[in-house]
């Protein structure tokens, strides 16, 4: 887990319950930015949708060791389209 080398708090979970509990804990503790793998985000997508209206945390989807699922890029494209009026990516 290379993120630990840079002082990041790292939570590990492979099922929806553990991922959801970890996400709740980070939100309650006031984390400003949460990096979550696309595979984990896929399991808690409904919870992530609810957090989109919050100012913090900023939730950033990243690929895992298996590669990208395209979910993170899709989210960026939607946000760009909202901001600019069309998808310029």
C-alpha positions as CSV (number, residue, x, y, z in Angstrom):
1,X,0.0,0.0,0.0
2,X,2.1,2.9,-1.3
3,X,-0.2,5.5,0.0
4,X,0.9,4.7,3.6
5,X,4.5,5.8,2.6
6,X,3.1,9.3,2.1
7,X,1.2,9.5,5.4
8,X,-2.2,8.6,4.1
9,X,-4.7,6.8,6.3
10,X,-5.5,3.5,4.5
11,X,-8.6,1.5,5.0
12,X,-9.0,-2.0,3.5
13,X,-12.3,-3.6,2.6
14,X,-13.6,-6.1,0.1
15,X,-17.3,-6.2,0.9
16,X,-19.9,-3.6,0.8
17,X,-20.4,-3.5,4.6
18,X,-16.8,-2.9,5.5
19,X,-16.3,-0.3,2.7
20,X,-19.5,1.5,3.7
21,X,-18.5,1.6,7.4
22,X,-15.0,2.9,6.5
23,X,-16.5,5.6,4.3
24,X,-18.9,6.6,7.1
25,X,-15.9,6.8,9.5
26,X,-13.9,9.0,7.2
27,X,-16.8,11.4,6.6
28,X,-17.5,11.6,10.4
29,X,-13.9,12.3,11.1
30,X,-13.8,15.2,8.6
31,X,-11.5,13.8,5.9
32,X,-11.2,16.5,3.2
33,X,-10.3,14.1,0.4
34,X,-11.0,10.4,0.1
35,X,-9.4,8.3,-2.6
36,X,-11.3,5.1,-3.3
37,X,-10.7,2.4,-5.9
38,X,-13.3,2.1,-8.7
39,X,-14.0,-1.5,-7.6
40,X,-14.9,-0.4,-4.1
41,X,-16.8,2.6,-5.3
42,X,-18.9,0.3,-7.5
43,X,-20.0,-1.6,-4.4
44,X,-21.1,1.6,-2.5
45,X,-22.3,3.6,-5.4
46,X,-25.6,4.6,-3.8
47,X,-23.8,6.0,-0.7
48,X,-21.3,7.9,-2.9
49,X,-24.2,9.5,-4.8
50,X,-25.5,10.8,-1.5
51,X,-22.2,12.4,-0.6
52,X,-22.0,14.3,-3.9
53,X,-24.1,17.1,-2.4
54,X,-21.6,17.6,0.5
55,X,-18.9,20.2,0.3
56,X,-16.4,17.8,1.8
57,X,-15.1,15.2,1.4
58,X,-14.0,15.3,-2.2
59,X,-14.2,11.7,-3.3
60,X,-11.7,10.7,-6.0
61,X,-12.1,7.4,-7.8
62,X,-8.8,5.7,-8.7
63,X,-8.0,2.5,-10.5
64,X,-6.7,-0.5,-8.6
65,X,-4.0,-3.0,-9.5
66,X,-6.4,-4.6,-12.0
67,X,-6.7,-1.4,-14.0
68,X,-9.4,1.1,-14.6
69,X,-13.1,0.3,-14.9
70,X,-13.8,3.7,-16.5
71,X,-16.0,4.8,-13.7
72,X,-13.7,7.6,-12.5
73,X,-13.2,9.0,-16.0
74,X,-17.0,8.9,-16.6
75,X,-17.5,10.9,-13.4
76,X,-15.0,13.5,-14.5
77,X,-16.6,13.8,-17.9
78,X,-20.1,14.3,-16.3
79,X,-18.7,17.1,-14.1
80,X,-16.9,18.8,-17.1
81,X,-20.1,18.6,-19.1
82,X,-22.1,20.2,-16.2
83,X,-19.5,23.0,-15.9
84,X,-18.9,23.7,-19.5
85,X,-22.2,22.7,-21.1
86,X,-20.7,19.9,-23.2
87,X,-18.2,17.1,-22.9
88,X,-14.9,18.5,-24.1
89,X,-12.8,15.5,-23.0
